[in-house]
Amino acid sequence: MRRMSASVSTVLALGLLLTACGGGEEGRQVAQKCDSTLSPEAVKALGSLLGTEAFRSGGVGLGRITEALIEDQATPGGGPGLPDLCDVTADGDLRSGVKIDAVLYGPGDLYDDGTKWQAQGRHLYAMGREASADNKDAHLFVGCSSPRLKGSDKAPAPLHAMIRFDGRGKGAYPENTPATREAYLTVLHSVTLAVVRKLGCENDAGLPEKPVFEAKKWRGER
């Protein structure tokens, strides 16, 4: 089974610091409390994944995440680890939630390596260096060149953001539909964009302003 975090990376943490979420004014308040890492679309997407507009979490803040990434990238063997970037639980239902991590990655952590992931229900998307999703998790890989990241002017720092559904009961995962995968990618894109902008990554590390849902074929797929 593929590991859910890079072996040489620091797992970072960001709390949503919220008790309720939804559209309109509540959604705007949630986005603000998340250090502006959540777009209104991402707030709505989280609600659709959890099947509720009410959820809760806690965390450390965007500033600590970026400082830890910088330290990790500059420290041989990786810096000190932190909790999940984002750990959200549906209010009143401990069986479902989502976790979002941001780490540095190695070459072996990319998915498009010839493995037949499509047979396992995983889909590849044209966003960042690589993006993929199924009904359990989604991954987004980008390269960041920033004055804050040592040596990244010559070799972009490899950033890997991931979101995974924390299903603790049988049948708890959402269905593997385009809507589910796009919801994962919407949240992941919003948080990753906030991180790369905080780091000062050149050209937003190649990320567009809005998430991309254009499907790609896997390596070796006809």
Summary of the structure (lengths in Angstrom):
residues: 222
radius of gyration: 16.4
end to end distance: 24.8
largest distance: 48.4
contacts: 743
relative contact order: 0.19
helix: 31%
strand: 18%
